[in-house]
Amino acid sequence: MPHVTAPALGEALRQVMRRVPSPVTVVTAAARGEMRGITIGSFTSVSLNPPLISFNVAQQARMHPLLLEARHFAVHILGTEQVALGQRFAEPGLSGAEQFEGLAYRLHPEGTPVLEGVLAVLHCRPYRTLEAGDHTIFVGEVIEIETLTDGPPLLYYNRAYRAVGEELASGKLLNSAAPNSAKS
Protein backbone atom coordinates (compact mmCIF):
# COMPACT_ATOMS: atom_id res chain seq x y z
CA MET A 1 0.00 0.00 0.00
CA PRO A 2 1.47 3.40 -0.92
CA HIS A 3 2.30 5.88 1.83
CA VAL A 4 -0.44 8.50 2.23
CA THR A 5 0.45 11.75 3.98
CA ALA A 6 -1.59 13.08 6.90
CA PRO A 7 -3.03 16.01 4.88
CA ALA A 8 -4.18 13.59 2.17
CA LEU A 9 -5.80 11.34 4.78
CA GLY A 10 -7.48 14.36 6.35
CA GLU A 11 -8.94 15.39 3.00
CA ALA A 12 -10.02 11.80 2.30
CA LEU A 13 -11.73 11.71 5.71
CA ARG A 14 -13.49 15.00 4.92
CA GLN A 15 -14.80 13.48 1.67
CA VAL A 16 -16.08 10.35 3.44
CA MET A 17 -17.71 12.34 6.25
CA ARG A 18 -19.65 14.40 3.71
CA ARG A 19 -21.54 11.16 3.07
CA VAL A 20 -22.63 10.88 6.70
CA PRO A 21 -25.71 12.98 7.55
CA SER A 22 -25.41 14.97 10.74
CA PRO A 23 -27.84 16.95 12.89
CA VAL A 24 -27.58 20.74 12.75
CA THR A 25 -27.41 22.30 16.20
CA VAL A 26 -26.37 25.69 17.52
CA VAL A 27 -24.46 25.83 20.79
CA THR A 28 -24.56 29.13 22.72
CA ALA A 29 -22.63 30.21 25.79
CA ALA A 30 -21.55 33.30 27.68
CA ALA A 31 -18.39 34.12 29.65
CA ARG A 32 -16.18 37.14 30.26
CA GLY A 33 -19.10 39.46 29.43
CA GLU A 34 -19.34 38.01 25.91
CA MET A 35 -21.96 35.73 24.38
CA ARG A 36 -21.47 33.68 21.23
CA GLY A 37 -22.91 30.77 19.31
CA ILE A 38 -21.56 28.21 16.88
CA THR A 39 -23.22 25.80 14.44
CA ILE A 40 -22.29 22.22 15.27
CA GLY A 41 -22.67 19.10 13.13
CA SER A 42 -20.92 16.69 15.50
CA PHE A 43 -23.63 16.65 18.19
CA THR A 44 -24.51 13.28 19.72
CA SER A 45 -25.91 11.66 22.84
CA VAL A 46 -23.25 9.98 25.00
CA SER A 47 -24.98 8.58 28.10
CA LEU A 48 -28.43 8.44 29.69
CA ASN A 49 -27.19 7.96 33.26
CA PRO A 50 -25.94 10.59 33.80
CA PRO A 51 -27.52 12.37 30.81
CA LEU A 52 -24.53 13.42 28.69
CA ILE A 53 -24.11 14.88 25.19
CA SER A 54 -21.01 15.79 23.20
CA PHE A 55 -19.82 17.90 20.27
CA ASN A 56 -16.50 18.96 18.77
CA VAL A 57 -15.17 22.49 18.29
CA ALA A 58 -12.08 23.52 16.32
CA GLN A 59 -9.47 24.94 18.68
CA GLN A 60 -9.03 28.02 16.44
CA ALA A 61 -12.79 28.82 16.55
CA ARG A 62 -13.70 32.05 18.35
CA MET A 63 -16.21 30.05 20.42
CA HIS A 64 -13.54 27.65 21.75
CA PRO A 65 -12.07 29.76 24.59
CA LEU A 66 -15.52 30.94 25.62
CA LEU A 67 -16.76 27.34 25.95
CA LEU A 68 -13.72 26.44 28.04
CA GLU A 69 -14.66 29.19 30.52
CA ALA A 70 -18.48 28.91 30.45
CA ARG A 71 -20.31 27.40 33.43
CA HIS A 72 -23.38 26.68 31.30
CA PHE A 73 -24.15 26.24 27.62
CA ALA A 74 -27.27 25.56 25.56
CA VAL A 75 -27.60 23.16 22.63
CA HIS A 76 -30.38 24.19 20.23
CA ILE A 77 -31.89 21.51 17.97
CA LEU A 78 -32.86 23.23 14.72
CA GLY A 79 -35.86 22.44 12.52
CA THR A 80 -35.99 22.41 8.73
CA GLU A 81 -37.32 25.99 8.69
CA GLN A 82 -34.15 27.25 10.39
CA VAL A 83 -31.47 26.98 7.70
CA ALA A 84 -30.76 30.73 8.04
CA LEU A 85 -30.13 30.27 11.77
CA GLY A 86 -27.65 27.47 11.10
CA GLN A 87 -25.91 29.61 8.49
CA ARG A 88 -25.77 32.65 10.79
CA PHE A 89 -23.86 30.82 13.51
CA ALA A 90 -21.58 29.11 10.97
CA GLU A 91 -20.35 32.50 9.67
CA PRO A 92 -16.80 32.82 11.12
CA GLY A 93 -16.34 36.59 10.78
CA LEU A 94 -19.29 37.75 12.91
CA SER A 95 -18.80 39.22 16.37
CA GLY A 96 -20.92 37.82 19.20
CA ALA A 97 -23.20 40.86 19.04
CA GLU A 98 -23.61 40.48 15.27
CA GLN A 99 -24.53 36.81 15.67
CA PHE A 100 -27.56 37.66 17.82
CA GLU A 101 -28.56 40.90 16.09
CA GLY A 102 -32.23 40.77 15.08
CA LEU A 103 -32.79 37.29 16.52
CA ALA A 104 -35.42 36.33 19.10
CA TYR A 105 -33.63 35.07 22.21
CA ARG A 106 -33.73 35.34 25.98
CA LEU A 107 -31.05 35.01 28.64
CA HIS A 108 -30.93 31.94 30.87
CA PRO A 109 -30.30 32.77 34.57
CA GLU A 110 -26.67 31.69 33.95
CA GLY A 111 -26.41 34.39 31.24
CA THR A 112 -26.48 31.99 28.29
CA PRO A 113 -28.47 33.21 25.30
CA VAL A 114 -31.36 30.85 24.46
CA LEU A 115 -32.74 31.04 20.92
CA GLU A 116 -36.52 31.11 20.50
CA GLY A 117 -38.49 28.96 18.05
CA VAL A 118 -36.13 25.97 17.83
CA LEU A 119 -37.28 22.36 18.21
CA ALA A 120 -35.62 21.87 21.59
CA VAL A 121 -32.96 23.29 23.89
CA LEU A 122 -30.68 21.17 26.06
CA HIS A 123 -29.26 23.19 28.96
CA CYS A 124 -25.92 21.76 30.00
CA ARG A 125 -23.10 22.26 32.42
CA PRO A 126 -19.57 21.27 31.40
CA TYR A 127 -18.75 17.69 32.30
CA ARG A 128 -15.44 16.90 30.51
CA THR A 129 -13.25 18.14 27.68
CA LEU A 130 -10.75 16.16 25.65
CA GLU A 131 -8.23 17.58 23.21
CA ALA A 132 -8.44 15.59 19.99
CA GLY A 133 -6.06 16.77 17.27
CA ASP A 134 -7.06 20.27 16.14
CA HIS A 135 -10.44 20.03 17.93
CA THR A 136 -11.69 19.72 21.49
CA ILE A 137 -14.47 17.31 22.40
CA PHE A 138 -16.88 18.98 24.82
CA VAL A 139 -19.05 16.71 26.95
CA GLY A 140 -21.97 18.35 28.71
CA GLU A 141 -24.28 17.10 31.41
CA VAL A 142 -27.89 17.85 30.51
CA ILE A 143 -29.54 19.59 33.47
CA GLU A 144 -32.74 20.81 31.80
CA ILE A 145 -34.62 20.17 28.53
CA GLU A 146 -37.04 22.53 26.82
CA THR A 147 -39.18 21.21 23.98
CA LEU A 148 -40.34 24.33 22.20
CA THR A 149 -41.82 23.37 18.83
CA ASP A 150 -42.62 20.23 16.89
CA GLY A 151 -41.37 19.44 13.42
CA PRO A 152 -38.69 17.67 11.41
CA PRO A 153 -35.04 18.27 12.36
CA LEU A 154 -32.51 20.01 10.13
CA LEU A 155 -29.73 17.79 8.77
CA TYR A 156 -26.48 18.47 6.90
CA TYR A 157 -25.39 16.04 4.20
CA ASN A 158 -23.00 16.33 1.26
CA ARG A 159 -22.43 20.08 1.79
CA ALA A 160 -26.12 20.99 1.88
CA TYR A 161 -28.89 21.39 4.44
CA ARG A 162 -31.49 18.62 4.22
CA ALA A 163 -34.63 17.24 5.79
CA VAL A 164 -35.25 13.69 6.96
CA GLY A 165 -36.24 11.51 4.00
CA GLU A 166 -38.90 8.88 3.66
CA GLU A 167 -39.04 6.01 6.09
CA LEU A 168 -37.63 2.84 4.57
CA ALA A 169 -39.13 -0.58 5.03
CA SER A 170 -37.19 -2.87 7.32
CA GLY A 171 -35.23 -5.43 5.39
CA LYS A 172 -34.35 -8.88 6.53
CA LEU A 173 -30.64 -9.63 6.33
CA LEU A 174 -29.98 -13.26 5.44
CA ASN A 175 -26.82 -14.92 6.71
CA SER A 176 -25.84 -15.99 3.21
CA ALA A 177 -26.10 -12.39 1.97
CA ALA A 178 -24.19 -10.83 4.85
CA PRO A 179 -20.51 -10.25 4.09
CA ASN A 180 -18.14 -11.76 6.64
CA SER A 181 -20.99 -13.35 8.62
CA ALA A 182 -20.29 -16.39 10.74
CA LYS A 183 -22.00 -19.54 9.51
CA SER A 184 -23.81 -21.65 12.09
ABEGO torsion letter per residue (X at the ends): XBBBBAAAAAAAAAAAAAABBBBBBBBBBBBGGBBBBBBBAABBBABAOBBBBBBBBBAABAAAAAAAABABBBBBBBBAAAAAAAAAAABAABBAAAAABGBBBBBBAAGBBBBBGBABBBBBBBABBBBBEABBBBBBBBABBBBABBEBBBBBBGGBBBBBBBBBBBBBBBAAABBGBBBX
